[in-house]
Amino acid sequence: MSGQLTDEHIARYERDGFVFPIDVLDAHQAKNIRAEIEAAEYQHRDDRAASAAIRFRTNFVIPSVDALTRSSAITDSVAALLGEDLLVWGCSLFSKDARSPQYVSWHQDLHYWGLSADDELTVWVALSPANATSGCMRFVPGSQRHVVEHVDTFSSENLLSRGQELSVEVDERDAVDAPLEPGQASLHHGRTFHASYPNQSDDRRLGIAIRYIVPGMAQQSGDKAFATLARGTDGHGNFELFAGPRGTVDSADLEVVRRALEVNHRNNYRGAAQRPESLESSM
């Protein structure tokens, strides 16, 4: 599967701020990546640092996820929208357990990340069925053209780090469900309004959010955050480039993750009324 976007896909993305579904893995590949992630989660279930790394910097500690972020099946599509030179600024798991009340409130990704420009898009890859029952993502078409203030709720059931949500009310009738089968992905702009409901299914809803940016971007704070080079070249040097995991949850890579999460922690909670002491909520 090439993952190449057609002219129609590109037109839809530019108009709506999102496009789906894009085939990036076959069902067998998706099943294998899920199995590798879940085996690592189980093996390191009592290790808070390793568990945080698997969740918040998945491509730094799971080799198959690192390979996925660099694969032409994904980067061909991203390059059609952002250009040939691509960095992975972030890669994390979004998981909702079966029958879980957890949700994601309406928000814009770029609001808290402290990046210098808007040349970012997220590829959300489903590793389990993501549908209306399991709490698939919902998007508001055309919302990427607006910059909206957010408020922090710090709700314990909100999967976002600050429980952040738009300060304006979204009419749910304007929203579009984005159902995905395992191995399919959606692409959305960092300003597109999106959210998801709780998982009412009997299976875990598991997906990987891969955040692509162009190398000319930087952290407004002056921090040199960590990234990986997914495609092309980086002629700017605004990010500390991580070559890739040495193995599955390698101890040396965990130290890199610790440093990476420290930078994210500072930027994501900048201006917050409260912030957790732990780095485990850094995304």
Secondary structure by P-SEA (a helix, b strand, c coil): ccccccaaaaaaaaacccccccccccaaaaaaaaaaaaaaaaaacccaaaaaaaccccccccaaaaaaaaccccaaaaaacccccccccbbbbbbbcccccbbbcccccccccccccccbbbbbbbcccccccccccccccccccbbbbbbbccccccccccccccccccccccccccccccccccccccccccccccccccccbbbbbbbbbccccccccccbbbbbbcccccccccccccccccccccaaaaaaaaaaaaaaaaaaacccccccccccccc
